[in-house]
Amino acid sequence: MRTFDEQAIVSIAPNANAVSNGRKLSSGNNFVKRMKSADDSLYFGECKGSGKSNYNVSIDFEKEGEPVFRCSCPSRQFPCKHAIGLMFEMKDGKSFETAEIPQDILDKREKIEAREKKKAEKEIEKEQNPEKPKKTSAASKAAKTKKIKKQIEGLDLLKDVMGQITGSGVAACDDIAFDKKYDELAKQLGDYYLPGVQIIFKRFLKYLRTDKDLIELENTKQKDSEYYTEEFLFNLVVKELTKLRYIEKRARDYLNKKLESDDTNPDDNILYEALGGVWKLEELGETGLKKDNVSLVELSFISEFDDVKAEYIDKGYWIDLDTGDINYTANYCPLKAKKYIQRDDSFFGKKFIEKLYFYPANEGENRRIRYESSKDEDLDISDIKKIRSFAKKNISEFLKPAKNILKATLSDNAYGVLFEFAKIGTNGSDVVVEDKEGKQILLRSMTKDKTAMDAIFGLPSKDYLKNQVLFGLAHYDSMLKQICVEPRSIITENEILRLAY
């Protein structure tokens, strides 16, 4: 009989309320029928609901490692509380009567199989005919051309506004920050198909408008003024302004060349996404940004809230067990949709992925990765030893590439690094990591969240702080004017110790 453990249920559920409600359904004996197929591929049942009829809920395991949840309830959450309740029924080892698989489930399986077969045939055809051009209808091409011309108009408008701002001087913050015309521009950039530029501009205005009284209030609450000094905020303002100027200049040339070449399709230029372009997996595959049969291990997980975009960002940093490349997954959940979108969570095993897709990036950067399906496997000692073998031998090995990557204008100021260290300790009031050659680098949080930093000296053994491998995020600290590392995990010979997750 199949089962779920508590951690698996929590990771699958869209939010904590769904877990709580599902648990209540199970403990409250709301399931009037519990059944499973003879081949153990389907668990299903009936659960009491608010309506007259019971809800039919099922968990389909036909594709191993990728359970499919179905329910007849009207909930927009996925999986719904009834499916989560069924998982708790399985977790608690309750009895399930053996029964025939319902016909509607068999029909749905056939549709899925036919769809996957058709998709596989297309993939084979693409591989056999890699030079075959993608057919684009005249109407579609005309629409894309019109969009590009509209984007260029928006960049022209941005150029005029940037000229006004830089002409006035960023120091004239009050006049710039509260002029309503800039709010109007922020709205208009969306109309010009420039959502990426729109977010940068909104972030620029946000930093300008941070009230000095708020700075003092936050300093009092946090007892840590380094993130709220006027100098720090000014650095943020200049950084966003630099991004806007960079995109305004480079993107116009990029878009004009696309018009001249008569190619309106997405390409591997990072400006496509910077302007607000959204990639589809098939488009990434057609561009050649994919890899088959990949085994990944997560080294760190971070969940943040972006108040400018009003969305949660769940980011996991993963290492490729074949190459040692470190890339990241990013799951975006708008605040208004948090009840309906399943959030990501820390993952402590190993994932085998048949087709892994990569987003365009500058050379050497951690790339964003995506996949449609994966098979979860257990992590063993040999995997951990392999991870350690990919670590840089000293700080100097990663410092030079880190400088080149972090100084890029559109960099998100985070570069995952894996390296061996001799010891972690204090140097005055600073926390530093030292390699075997005696070179040191400062350990420092990237944000106000100091969970990882605080965890370092609360570890159960001092052995974790010497002769191990560290995974961290290299970043440029604008106040100290130097590269620092936020520690995320310590990899020993037999475990990956997360400092925050």
Secondary structure, 3 states (H helix, E strand, C coil): CCCCCHHHHHHHCCCHHHHHHHHHHHHCCCEEEEEECCCCCEEEEEECCCCCCCEEEEEECCCCCCCEEEECCCCCCCCCHHHHHHHHHHHCCCCCEECCCCHHHHHHHHHHHHHHHHHHHHHHHHHHCCCCCCCCCHHHHHHHHHHHHHHHHHHHHHHHHHHHHHHHCCCCHHHHHCCHHHHHHHHHHHHCCCHHHHHHHHHHHHHHCCCHHHHHHHHHHHCCHHHCCHHHHHHHHHHHHHHHHHHHHHHHHHHHHHHHHCCCCCCCCHHHHHCCCCCCHHHHHHCCCEEEEEEEEEEEEEEEEECCCCEEEEEEEEEECCCCCEEEEEEEEEHHHCCCCCCCCCCCCEEEEEEEEECCCCCCCCCEEECCCCEEECCCHHHHHHHHHCCECCHHHHHHHHHHHHCCCCCCCCEEEEEEEEEEEEECCEEEEECCCCCEEEECCCCCCCHHHHHHCCCCCHHHHEEEEEEEEEEEECCCCEEEEEEEEEECCCCEEECCC
